[in-house]
Amino acid sequence: MPRKSHCGKQLTICIFLFFILTHLLPAQVTSDGNNLDIKIALIGPGDKIYSWWGYITLIIIDKNSGQNISYDFGIFSFKDNNFIKNFVFGKLLYLCGASSAEDNFDNYINLNRDLTLYTLDFPPEKKIEIQKIAERSILPENRYFYYHFFNDNCSTRIRDIIDTASDGQFKEHYDKNFRFTLRQQMRLHTWFSPAADWFLCFLAGKNLDKPNTYLNAMFLPSELAKSAEDFNFTDGNGVSKKLVSNIETINRSHGRNPVPDVPANQWLQGLIAGVIIALIIVFIYFIQAKYPKPGRTALGATYSAFGFVFGTAGLILFFMSFFTSHDFTYNNDNLLFINPLLLASIPLGVKYASSDSYDKRIFIELSLRSLWLLPVIGIIISMIINIFPAHRQDNLPFQLLMLPIAIALSLEPKGLKKMLHWFFWRWQ
């Protein structure tokens, strides 16, 4: 009986060690590429905002050892030291890692995400080369990198591996103009959340509106998978062949918002919202004319509220543009008309609402009207700048949203006429 128990323990230990060796330890580079299958796993959008744009991993299957390894080039943790600080300043440290592909697949299926496998038909020697690159990427001295949403992420790293294995043919083939800008590509995955869609577009500077290429467009995992599917390369024997030999759908999500073929236009929404808000402001002016005290309080609160909303947005953009590494916010003309100066409207609005005497309130009103005249001038300058293609920024929705509001807050005619009459009367 004790002997049987001892044998059972030995068997358990052997099974455990086998599991460790085949699933958790890094793969050994094989000398026979015929035993390798190279795939990319395209994972569809998820629920969290950082997963809206999908994900992609490199899968290497060793048919001899039975190892099925997923190489990930976009791993991070909210528990990392200084994560919030690094996120705010645009210096997020990501890492490359290897794990069991089956376990990852189960996780994505449980999260109700699309999962599609693309088999890459590289010759044996190129499969070994890909495996070596993947193994080098997870070494302690290589595994950490500074993440960039557009230039260095899970998708661009696999794009570069494919290009290396194709001897540069992949980049050479796709170094041509793409149909969408980076801004438009980004918005394909944010349309269902208006708040996030508008705010991300507001933060995005004119660098995202430059002519785009297929190579740069492959920051999106779905675009990389589609480009790989459509790509033909010439092997070492001079034979042209398709890169993707098989596509296998592992899971289809249910109830998720579809990714549209083209991004939705925002300018009409911006114009309608701006006009409606401007009409409400004009109505408040009308109320003030009939009922001075409640109207004055409402108008002062309106100035303060819009100062807080647009001033805070401008402050965030100003900080990101000048003090962080979030370079997608650089060169942003939205700062010409939505900037931290508008925060001054908060205390001025409070003073306006609490001033009973028009003689005391007149200089506050002048300050408020002058302050909100600045966005009107900034929008005009921004529109003029957009005439020149090299300096164009796709910010028309924000111009059309802000212009009616700023005009109503600065150039409302009845109050402006009264204020000018007061000044001219004092000068006489």
Stockholm file with secondary structure:
# STOCKHOLM 1.0

chainA/1-428         MPRKSHCGKQLTICIFLFFILTHLLPAQVTSDGNNLDIKIALIGPGDKIYSWWGYITLIIIDKNSGQNISYDFGIFSFKDNNFIKNFVFGKLLYLCGASSAEDNFDNYINLNRDLTLYTLDFPPEKKIEIQKIAERSILPENRYFYYHFFNDNCSTRIRDIIDTASDGQFKEHYDKNFRFTLRQQMRLHTWFSPAADWFLCFLAGKNLDKPNTYLNAMFLPSELAKSAEDFNFTDGNGVSKKLVSNIETINRSHGRNPVPDVPANQWLQGLIAGVIIALIIVFIYFIQAKYPKPGRTALGATYSAFGFVFGTAGLILFFMSFFTSHDFTYNNDNLLFINPLLLASIPLGVKYASSDSYDKRIFIELSLRSLWLLPVIGIIISMIINIFPAHRQDNLPFQLLMLPIAIALSLEPKGLKKMLHWFFWRWQ
#=GR chainA/1-428 SS CHHHHHHHHHHHHHHHHHHIIIIISCCCCCSCGGGEEEEEEEECCCSSGGGTTCEEEEEEEETTTCCEEEEEEEECCTTSTTHHHHHHTTCCEEEEEEEEHHHHHHHHHHTTCCEEEEEECCCHHHHHHHHHHHHHHTSTTTSEEECBTTTBSHHHHHHHHHHHHTTTHHHHHHCSBCSSCHHHHHHTTTTTCHHHHHHHHHHCCGGGGSCCBHHHHTTSHHHHHHHHHHCEEECTTSCEEESEEEEEEEECCSSCCCCCSSCCCCHHHHHHHHHHHHHHHHHHHHHHHHSHHHHHHHHHHHHHHHHHHHHHHHHHHHHHHHHSSCGGGSSCGGGGTSSGGGGGHHHHHHHHHHCCCHHHHHHHHHHHHHHHHHHHHHHHHHHHHTTSGGGCCCCHHHHHHHHHHHHHHHHCHHHHHHHHHHHHHHHC
#=GC SS_cons         CHHHHHHHHHHHHHHHHHHIIIIISCCCCCSCGGGEEEEEEEECCCSSGGGTTCEEEEEEEETTTCCEEEEEEEECCTTSTTHHHHHHTTCCEEEEEEEEHHHHHHHHHHTTCCEEEEEECCCHHHHHHHHHHHHHHTSTTTSEEECBTTTBSHHHHHHHHHHHHTTTHHHHHHCSBCSSCHHHHHHTTTTTCHHHHHHHHHHCCGGGGSCCBHHHHTTSHHHHHHHHHHCEEECTTSCEEESEEEEEEEECCSSCCCCCSSCCCCHHHHHHHHHHHHHHHHHHHHHHHHSHHHHHHHHHHHHHHHHHHHHHHHHHHHHHHHHSSCGGGSSCGGGGTSSGGGGGHHHHHHHHHHCCCHHHHHHHHHHHHHHHHHHHHHHHHHHHHTTSGGGCCCCHHHHHHHHHHHHHHHHCHHHHHHHHHHHHHHHC
//
